[in-house]
Amino acid sequence: MKLLTVKEMHEVEKESDRLGHTYADMMAQAGRGLGVWVDQTYGEIELRTVLGLVGTGNNGGDTLVALNYLMSQGWYAFAYLVKPREAGDPLVDQFTQNGGIVVNGAEDANLQLLESHLQQSSVVLDGILGTGIQLPLKPDVSRVLTWVKNYLAADVSVADPLCETRVVCHPHVVAVDCPSGVNCDTGEAAAETLAAEATVCMAAVKKGLVSFPAFPLVGRLVTVDIGLPEGMATQAAIKRSVVDQAMVQAILPRREMTAHKGTFGTALVVAGSINYTGAAWLAGRAAYRVGAGLVTLGVPEALYHVLAGQFPEATWLLLPSQSGVLAPGAEEVLRDNMQRITALLMGPGWGLENETLSFLTRFLQVAAPSTQPGTGFVPLTSRPASPQPGTLPPLVMDADGLKLLARIPGWERYCPAPAVLTPHPGEMSVLTGLPVNEIQSDRLTVAETYAQKWGHVVVLKGALTVVAGPDGQSALIPVATAALARAGTGDVLAGIITGLRAQGVGAYEAALAGAWIHAQAGLVAASEMGNTASVLAGDVLNAIPQVINQLNSIESLPGR
């Protein structure tokens, strides 16, 4: 799904209109797409009655088109005009000719007609305001939204068999392009804004919808086609996207019946220290769960006896250490064992001791940077090429490894390009020198800027994880859950990305798919636990197969 600013969307629409696919054409296709989605999603409910909250702009027009389509499919429809539309509006005329009931909000002083229609409706389309709003809201719009919001917060009985109870059950709220009251550039949201079960976006997701505080009001994000002509320059220039299931399905490598373990590569996970023994286990198992053919754990010698019995599927590379942390001399052992490695993960659970910094400095400076194939969206189907002696395989750098990198002048020149860097905001602050609050205030721009500056892929972790590539591409994972706010979940993410890199998936694509799979696994784990507080990193790890199963099936994952 493309991710656009409001200005970019206007430019796309202008170009489409110039090319002959007019604004009226776009509205007709957008509204029909909205109607089709509503019918497919809610068409099995017992009470097929829909109420459209209609404004004066394009969103109101999209809503009217959708209502007309739904009536053609047997739905009963009301249109509540929050503000009067132009006299002789053909969309209103068509709606009434088709048997729809129109209520002029200006004539509903006590909102009694609005209440009556809400009580009869199982779906509400919020089409009052579009992308060009200014806050605060005007009194007439604020009054209606506030009243509906209060109504939805009360106990209401609606005849809908999809609800488990008929005592506390509300209409399904679907936002048209954006919830009314959301600034679609900044994510600022009016207090009156209705929380949607889903937001059906026209052609593309608007940037503000995947920003806070708007994001919790958006619900499930869906896009519908508005018929834009092929080859539009304005659309081709957009390099931002919101990751969805279809994108990830296109990235995952095929698993042919004739494959062997070498087909899916070898991941070397250099992780752990005496204080952080679990990091290597979590990352290594995650690499296996996502499909790597062989996982080798490179750990300080002292950790082997603790971990080996828990992880029989791994092979082991024991590294020199001092006091349980990696130390100089480990780089020589690694260099001598690189011949069959197709992806390398470094950093989880290392600690920040000077001995480990010395090891990392020596390791990076003795190996000449190399670029591995497979950077496009089409995954490699043949066996990944093994690095030549003296080079580094595709690199994923995580956790303490990132903090140690920041202490090496010119570190970005020593990492094989493009490496995948997976910082949380605190680690990003160490790498960039920016305050955490400045990073968090514009995560997308910060990740994009430094990915291009460093020449590496940046995965800026956290709510709404951002993936940015050195070529200007960027993507946002539309998931925010406290289930992932737990020690060790970052190790799982790093292992997933490394497992995909080991199979020959390009750096940007592996980061994009890995971050999405990780987020979905967090949602699955929270669902299984029944809450987010009880989710452990191991629960996220164990949920990976369910996410992969869904990706390999025709069914869609629940939620985002």
N, C-alpha and C positions, 0 to 999 in steps of 0.2 A: 504494500500500500504506500503510495507516494505521500510525503509529508511536506506541506506547503505553508508559507505565510499567506495572510489575506491578500497582500499585494501580488504575490506570485499567482494566486488563484485568479485574481482579476485579469492579470496579463494572459493567462491561459485562455480564459473565456473570451477576451478580446480577439486573440489570434483565431480561435475557433470561429467566431462570428465573421471575421474578415475572410476566412476560407469557405464560408457558405453554410456552416453548421451554426445556425443563428441561436440567439438567446432563447427564443421560443422553442426551437428544436431541443436545446439542452434541457429546458424545463420539462418539456414533454417526456423526454427519456428519463430524466432524473425522477420525476414524480411516479412514472410507471414502475421504475426500478424499486422505489420505496414501497409502492403498493404490492408488488410481487413479493418482496422480502417479508412484509407484514403478513400476507396471506400464507406464505410458506411456513412462517414461524408460528403463527397463532391460529391458523385456519382450522385446527381441530377442536378449538374451544367450543363450548356449548352455546354461549351468547356471542354471536359474531356481529357485535355492534362496536363501531369506532367513532370516537369524537375527535375532530380536528380543531385545535386551537390555532386560529389563522390570523397572521399579521398582514401588513400591507405590502411587504416586500416579496422577494423571490422565494423565501422559505414558505411563506403563505401560499404562493402559487404552486410550489412543489407539493404541498399538503393537499391542496384542492385536486390536483391531478391524481394523487394517490387515492383520495377518497372516491373519485369517479371510477378508478380502476377497481377498487374494492367492492363498490356497488355492483359492478359488472360480474363479480365473482360471488354474488349473493350476500354480501355484507349489508347491514343497515347502517347508515352514516348520518352524523350531525356535523355541521360546520359552525363553530362559534367564532364570529368575526370580532376579535378583540378591539380592532379599529376598523372603521368602514373602508372597504376597498373602492376603487373608482367605479362610478356609475357605469353600468353596462359591461362590467367585467365579464368577458366570455367564459372564464373558468367558473365563476359563481353561477352564471346563467346555465351553463351545461350541467352543473351539479344539481340545481333545482329541477331542471328538465328531466334528469335521471331519477328524480324522486328523493333527493337528499333534502334534509331540513336545515335551513340557515337561520341562525340567531344573530342579530346585531347586538353586540355587547353594549353599545351606547344606549340601547333601549331596555337593558336588563339591570335596572338600578340596584336592586337588592341581590343580584346574582342568583336569583331563584331558578331561572331557566338553566343556568350553568350547572347548578347543583342537580337539577332533574336529569339533565343529559349525562352527567358524570355517573349518577346512580345506575343508569341504563347501559353504560359502556364498559366493555372489557379491555379496550385498547384506547389510549390517548396519544395522539400525535401532537407533539409540541413544535408547532411551526410559527410561533409568534415573531421571533427575532432571528436575524441572521448574523453574518460575520462582521457587519459594519457598525455594531452597537457602540454607544458611549455610556459609561456609567457615571452617576447613578441612573437607574431606570426612571422613565417618566411615570407620573402617578397612575395613569390608567392601566398601563402594563403591569406596574408593580402591584396594583390592587388585585388584578386577576391572578397573577402568579402566586401572590401571598395566600389568597383564598384557596386556590387549588392545592398548594403545598400543605396548608393546614388540614384540608379535607383528606388528603392522602395520609396524613399522620394520624388520623383518627381511625377507630375501628369501623370498617365498612364491609358489608357482605355483598359480594358480587358473584353471580352464578358462573364459576369458572372451575371446571374439574381439574385443571392443572395445579390449582392450589390444594395444599394438603388439608386446609381448614376453610370453611365458609364463614367463619366468624371474623377473622382478621385477614382480609383478602382485598387487595386493591387492584385497580386497573393497571395493565402493563403500560408504562410510559416509554414512548419511543421519541427521541429527539430527532428533529429533521435538520441534518447537517451539523447542528450544534445545539446544546441546551440553551434556551433563551436566557440571556443574562450573562453569558460567558464571553469574555474578550478572547477572540480566537487567535490572537498573537501572543498575548502575555499570560493567559491562563487565569487572569483575575475573574472572579465570579461574584455576582450580586447575591445577597443573602436570600433573595426570593427565588433563586434558580431551582427548578425542579430536578431532582435526581432521576436520571433516566436509567431504564433497564438496558437500553441499547441506544447508541447514536448511529444513525445511518448517514454517512458522509457522502456528499456528491463528488465523485471522481477521486478525491484525495482527502486525507486527514489533515486538519488544520493544526498548526503548531501548538496553539494554546490548549487544545484538547488533551495533549499529553504533557501538560505542565500542572503544577500545583498552584492554587487550590482547586482548579477545575476538574482534574483527573477523576476524583472519586464520584463526580456527578455525571460522568460520561457513560458508565456502564460498558457493555460490550461494544467494541468498535467494528463497524461494518462499512464497506464502501460499495457504491453502485455506479455502474457505467453511465455516463451522460452523452456517449456517442462522439467523443472528441475525434477529429480526423487523425489519420496516421501521419507520423513524421513531423509533428508540430515542434518547432524549435524551442518554444518556451517550456514545453513539457519535458523535452529531452534534456534541458539544462538542469532540471531538478535532480540532485544527487542524494537527497534525503529520503528516507523511507521509514515506515513503521513495519516491524517484522510480523509476519503472519505465518500460519501453518503451511500455506502453499510455497512460500519462499524457502522454508526449511526443508520441505519434502524434495524440492528441486536440487538441494545441495547434498543431501545424504548420499554416500557412495552406494552403488549397487553391490549386492552380495550374490554372486553367481554360484550355482551349484558346484562348479568345478574349482572353486577357490580353495586355497590352503592358507595357513597362518601368515605366510610371507606376503600373500596378496594384500593383506590389510595392515602391513607395516609393523614396525617395532617402536614402541614409545619408551624412552628412558626418562624416568622420574628421579631427579636429584633433589631430595627433600629430607627434612627431619633433622632433629637434634635431640639431645638428651631430655630437654624440657618440652619438646613438641613431637612426640613419637607418632601421633596419629595422622599427621599431615601426609606422610608418604603413603600410608594405607588408604586414606580417603581419595587422594589424587590418582593413585595407581588403579584402584578398583573402578573409579569413574572412567578412566581411559579404556579399561576393558569393557565396561558396560555399554559404551558408545560404539564399540566395534573394533578396537585395535586388535591385531593378531597376536602380539606378544608385548608384555609389559615387563620391563626390567626396573627394579628399584635400586638406585644408587644412594646408599645411606651410610652414615658413620658406622664404623664397625660395631660400636656398642649397642646399636639398635637392632642388629640382626636377630639376636636370640629373642628379643621381645616381639618382633613382628613376623618372623618366618612361619611360625605355627599358625598364625591367623590368616596367612595369605599364601596358600600352597600353589596358586596358579602363577605367581610371579617368579621370575628369575632374579638373581641378586648380584649386585656389584658392590663389594664392600670397600669403602673409601677411608683413607687415613683421616684421623681426627685427633683433636686435643680436647680433653675434658668433655667429650661427647658432642663436639661441634666440628664441622668440616674445617680442615686446616690445609696449609700448603703441602703439596705432594699429592693431594686428591686430584688436581688438574692433570697430572701425568697419567694416573690410572684411567681417568675419563678419556683422555686423548687416545689412549691405546685401545679403547673399547668402543670407538665411534663408527666402525666400518659398516654395521648393519642397522644403525639407528636412523629412523626416518622422521622422528620428532623428539625434541628435548624439552623437558620442563625443568626449570630451576627456580628455587626460592622458597617454596612452602615450608614453614617450620624451621628455617635455618637459624634464627636468632641473628643478632647484630654484632657479634664478636669480631675483633680485628683479625683473628685468624681466618675467619670465613671471608672477610673482605679481601684479604691477601690471596686466598685461593681463587676467588672470583676474578680478581684483577689479572692474575697470571693466566687463568683459563681463557679469558676473552682475548687477551693480547697475543697469545701464542697461536691463535687460529685465524686464518684469513676469512673475511666474510664471504658467504656464497649465497646465491639465490636459487631456491628450489622451484621446479615447475608446478603448475597447477594453481594459478592465481585467478582464473576465471570462475564464473558461476557453474560451469559444467565440471563436475568432479572427475578426477582421474579414474579410469577403469582398469588401467594396467598397474603392475606393481610399482610403488614409488621408488625412484632412483636412490641408491645408497650414496651418501656423501663420500667424496674422495678423501684420502688421508690428508690431514692438515686443514680441513674445512669443518664448519659446524653445520649440523642439520637444522631444519626449521626449529626456531626457538620460541618457547612461551616462557615469559618471565613474570613471576607472581610474588606477592607478599614481601617477606624480608629481603628477597632478592632485589626488589625494586628500590628499597631504601638503601641497600648497599650500592646498587648501580649509581644512585644519585651522588655518591661520594667519589665516583670515578670521573675525572674530567673528560669530556667528550665521549661519554659512554655510548651514545647513540651510534657512533661510528664503528664501534667494535662488535655490535650485535648484528647477526646476519639479517639482512633486510629482505622482506619485512618480518621482523619479530612481532609477536603478540604480547602486549603489555597489559596486565590486568589490575590496575590500581583501584582501591577504594578512595574516597575523597581525601582521606588523611595521607595516603601514599602519593596521590596526585599532587598534594600540596608540597610534599618533600621533593618530588621530581621537578616541579615547576617553580617553586618559591612563592606561589600564590596562596593567599589565605583560603581556608576551607570555605568560608562563607561566600567568597568571590567565585570559587569553582561551582558551588551549589547554586548560585544565582543564575548561571547560564551554562549548565553542564554540556549542552550540545555544542555550543560555540567553543568552549574550552577544549573539549575532546577533539573537535575538528582542527582547531588551530595547532595543537601540539602533535597530533598525528602527522600533519603535513610538515611541521617544523622538524620533527625527529626522523621522519621517513619510516615510521612503524605503525602498526595497528594498535589503537588504544581502546581498551574496554574499560570505560569508567563505570564502576560498579555502584550499586545502590538502587533505590526506588527509581524505576524507569531507566534501567541501564542503557548507556550509550555505547555504540560501537562506531569507531571512526577510522577510516583508512587514509594512507598517505596520498592517495590520488583524489581526495576530496569527497569520496563516498562516505555516507554516515547512515546509521540506522538506530532506531530506538526500540527497546523491548517494552511493550505496553503492559507491564506487570509491576505492581508495588505490593509487597506482602511482608509482614513482620515474620513470616515463617523462615525467611532467609537471613534474619538478623540474629545469627547464631554462629559462634566460633566453628570453623571447619567447613562452612558452606562455600567459602572462597576456594578452598582446596579442591572441592568437588568440581566447581566450575573450571578451574585450571586444568584438571584432569580430563574433563569432557573435551575442552578445546584441543588439548594435546592428543587425545585419542583420534580426533578428526584429522588433525594435521598429520598424524602418523599414517593415515589412510590415503594421503595425497590431496586432501581438500586444501584449497588456498587459504592464506592467512586471514583475509578479511571474511571470507565465507565461513571458515571454521569458527571464528570468533562470533559471528552473527548467529549461526546455527547453535553453537554451544551455549551462548547466553540465553537464547530462547528456550532450549531444552531444559537448562538449569532452572529458569524461572517457572516453567510449567511443572517441573518436578517439585518445586517448592509448593505450588498450589495443590498438587496431588497429595503431597505429604500432609499438608494442613487439613485437607479434606478427610484423609484417613484418620488423622489424630482427633479431628473434631474441633481443633483450635490451633492457633499459631504458636502459642507459648510452649507447647510440649514438643515441637518439632526439633529433632537433632539433625546434625549434618548427615549422619548415617541414614536417617529417614529419607532425606532428599536423594541420597545416593541410591537407596533401594527403590525409589519411585522412577528412576530413569527408564527401566524397562517398560513401564506403563506408557510413558510418553513416546518411546520408540514404537511401541505397538500401535498407538493411535496414528503416528506418522505413517506407518506402513499399511494402515487400513483406510477405507473410504470415509470413516466416521470422523467427525470433528471433535477436538478436545473441548471440554466444557470451559466456560469462562472466556478469557481473552485469547 
